[in-house]
Amino acid sequence: QALNNVGVDQLGVVTRAAGQINRFFSAILTKYNPAFVPVNATRDALFGLTGLATEKGELVALDAALHYPKAALAAGRQAAGKSGTSEWDNWAREFAEAGGKTGHVNMPSAEDLSRKIGTGKLTGYSPDGMMRVARALADTVGILNDAVENALRLSAYVSLRKRGESAEAAAEYAKNLTVK
């Protein structure tokens, strides 16, 4: 019995370690990869708008496409932890509260990033300074990817809400818009 428990415990440790490694590689290939921003935006636009047009109608998809820029800005502000007061910031809050938002990045403000980086003058090599710069850049790329990941979802959510769908139904639909 004791040997059996040891095997189960070791398997659990290996499984958790494999999960952590998988999440690390997933993050560096997507969330923290600047090249993934345009790829993700393009993929979401092509597949998401096509699915939206097919399932909810062309006018809903057109509305979502036209409002994508406003949704992207609001999603970016929300990912950065900046609570704006515009109509789209309010929609973004409602969308997140209804469970439609995917991913989560708690992005520091530009001022916080500036403090993290320091003066920005890299006159000498400092491993600590380089790590601060790398973290700040990774955080910036993360917020861009988070904004792109949620922009079309938010725009679709608002289009559906304005057409009478409940917050929960619109959020559920929008959250799964590009993962079908």
C-alpha positions in Angstrom: 0.0 0.0 0.0 2.8 2.4 0.9 4.6 1.8 -2.4 1.4 2.3 -4.3 0.9 5.7 -2.6 4.5 6.8 -3.4 3.9 6.0 -7.1 0.7 8.1 -7.1 2.5 10.9 -5.4 5.4 10.9 -7.9 2.9 10.8 -10.8 1.2 13.8 -9.4 4.5 15.7 -9.1 5.4 14.8 -12.7 1.9 15.7 -14.0 2.1 19.1 -12.3 5.6 19.8 -13.6 4.5 18.8 -17.1 1.6 21.2 -16.8 3.8 24.0 -15.7 6.2 23.4 -18.6 3.3 23.3 -21.1 1.9 26.6 -19.8 5.3 28.2 -20.0 5.8 27.2 -23.7 2.2 28.1 -24.5 2.7 31.6 -23.0 6.0 32.3 -24.8 4.6 31.1 -28.1 1.3 33.1 -27.8 0.8 35.6 -24.9 4.3 37.0 -24.7 5.1 36.7 -28.4 4.8 40.0 -30.3 4.5 38.2 -33.6 1.3 36.5 -32.3 -0.6 39.8 -32.0 -1.4 40.2 -35.8 -1.8 36.5 -36.3 -4.3 36.3 -33.5 -6.2 39.4 -34.7 -6.4 38.1 -38.2 -7.4 34.6 -37.2 -10.1 36.0 -34.9 -11.4 38.4 -37.6 -11.6 35.7 -40.2 -13.0 32.8 -38.2 -14.9 34.9 -35.6 -16.7 37.2 -38.1 -17.5 34.3 -40.4 -19.0 32.3 -37.5 -20.9 35.3 -36.2 -22.4 36.0 -39.7 -23.4 32.4 -40.1 -24.9 31.9 -36.7 -26.3 35.3 -35.8 -26.6 37.1 -39.2 -24.6 39.3 -41.4 -25.8 42.5 -39.8 -24.5 41.4 -36.4 -21.2 40.5 -37.9 -21.0 43.8 -39.7 -21.9 45.7 -36.6 -19.2 43.8 -34.6 -16.6 44.5 -37.4 -17.4 48.2 -37.5 -17.1 48.5 -33.7 -13.9 46.4 -33.4 -11.6 49.4 -33.0 -13.6 50.8 -30.1 -13.8 47.3 -28.5 -10.0 46.8 -28.9 -9.3 50.1 -27.1 -11.7 49.3 -24.3 -10.4 45.7 -24.0 -6.8 47.2 -23.9 -7.7 49.6 -21.2 -9.4 46.9 -19.2 -6.4 44.6 -19.6 -4.1 47.4 -18.4 -6.3 47.9 -15.3 -7.4 51.3 -16.4 -11.1 51.8 -15.8 -12.3 54.3 -18.3 -15.8 55.8 -18.3 -16.7 55.6 -22.0 -19.7 53.6 -23.2 -17.2 50.9 -24.4 -15.4 50.8 -21.1 -18.8 50.2 -19.5 -19.5 47.4 -22.0 -16.1 45.9 -21.3 -16.8 45.8 -17.6 -20.2 44.2 -18.1 -18.7 41.7 -20.5 -16.0 40.6 -18.0 -18.5 40.4 -15.2 -20.8 38.2 -17.3 -17.9 35.8 -17.8 -17.1 36.6 -21.5 -13.5 37.7 -21.1 -10.8 35.2 -21.8 -7.3 35.3 -20.3 -6.2 37.7 -17.6 -3.3 40.1 -17.5 -3.0 42.5 -14.7 -1.0 45.1 -16.6 0.7 47.9 -14.8 0.1 51.5 -16.0 2.6 53.3 -18.2 3.9 55.1 -15.2 4.5 51.8 -13.4 6.3 50.5 -16.4 8.4 53.6 -16.5 9.4 53.1 -12.9 10.1 49.5 -13.5 12.4 50.3 -16.4 14.0 53.3 -14.6 15.4 56.2 -16.6 15.6 54.1 -19.8 19.2 54.9 -20.1 21.1 51.6 -20.6 24.6 53.0 -20.2 25.9 50.0 -18.4 25.1 46.3 -18.3 23.0 45.4 -15.3 21.3 42.0 -15.2 18.7 43.3 -12.8 18.0 46.3 -15.1 17.8 44.0 -18.2 15.3 41.7 -16.3 13.2 44.7 -15.5 13.2 45.8 -19.1 12.4 42.2 -20.3 9.5 41.9 -17.8 8.1 45.3 -18.8 8.3 44.4 -22.5 6.7 41.0 -21.8 3.9 42.7 -19.8 3.3 45.1 -22.8 3.1 42.3 -25.3 0.8 40.4 -22.9 -1.6 43.3 -22.7 -1.6 43.7 -26.5 -2.4 40.0 -26.9 -5.1 40.2 -24.2 -6.7 43.2 -25.9 -6.6 41.5 -29.3 -7.9 38.2 -27.8 -11.0 40.0 -26.3 -11.7 42.8 -28.8 -13.8 40.8 -31.3 -15.5 39.0 -28.4 -16.4 42.3 -26.8 -17.6 43.8 -30.1 -19.8 40.7 -30.8 -21.1 40.8 -27.2 -22.2 44.4 -27.5 -23.8 43.7 -30.9 -25.8 40.8 -29.4 -26.7 42.8 -26.2 -28.0 45.7 -28.4 -30.2 43.2 -30.2 -31.8 42.0 -26.9 -29.7 39.0 -25.8 -29.1 38.7 -22.1 -25.7 39.5 -20.7 -25.1 35.8 -19.8 -26.2 34.5 -23.2 -24.2 37.1 -25.1 -21.1 36.5 -23.0 -21.3 32.7 -23.4 -21.6 33.1 -27.1 -18.8 35.7 -27.4 -16.4 33.7 -25.2 -16.6 30.7 -27.5 -16.7 32.8 -30.7 -13.3 31.8 -32.0 -12.8 28.4 -30.3 -15.5 26.3 -32.0 
